[in-house]
Amino acid sequence: MMQELANFSGASVSLGLRDKLSMIYVENCRSSAALTLTLDVGSRLPLAASAIGRAWLAAVPDVQRQEALSQIHELDHLAWPGIQAGVEKALEDYRTLGVTCSFGDWNKEVNGIARAFDPGNGLPVMAVNVGGPSYNLSPEFLLKEVRPRLLEVVRSIEDALPR
């Protein structure tokens, strides 16, 4: 599933979970395209600036989200207004689009979208993201072409989970 999405999009598709104020990749599939992100299992992305981290923030209960955001705010008061604006936009995107976006926010040369899910059975909320070089993955392509397939992949994962 994730490999098919990677090949379709020409991007990296990753599964991640929260570790402190980061999301850590626990699975990664790359497209066969020559130019893609070189992040791999174990890579860390910032919770509030990456699409995958923003998806986690959008999916967890408000108490967990506020706790994480308070820690981020404490660490960087000067950057907080921009961080807060990015998170608020991500929460709105999650409600309206079903995904969170990071178009140059985490890294100016990287675009990505993500969707979180709750695997249940005491496991932590996880997220799947699709990301890659901005010159190869425009916001329009990610939202129009990749988003429906990402939502389908996450739905398939949720359907396969024991409840």
C-alpha angles and dihedrals in degrees: 000000000000092000091052089052091048092052093045094049098037087230144102117273116200140180116214146170135199122273112176106304094344140070113232123206113238095172132020135184122187128201120243088246114122094233116054139125115289096212113129142180108315094030115137126218125187115263097225102037105040124078091234093051092046090051089055090049091050094049103046125083115276093251092059092044093050092047092053093044091050090055091049091048091051091052097051118020093167096055094039099097091056093042091049092049091050092050093047090051090048092052090051091047090051091053095045105030102024091236139072121234138212111185103177093326099114095031121003090226097049131078125188147160129203145186126200130211139185110236091194125206091097094301120135124256110274134194138207120213137186114207145153147137113333092227088060101036115045120193088244093055092046093050100039103035108019102035096069091049093047090052089049092051092050091046089052091051091049091048091052094052118099111244 
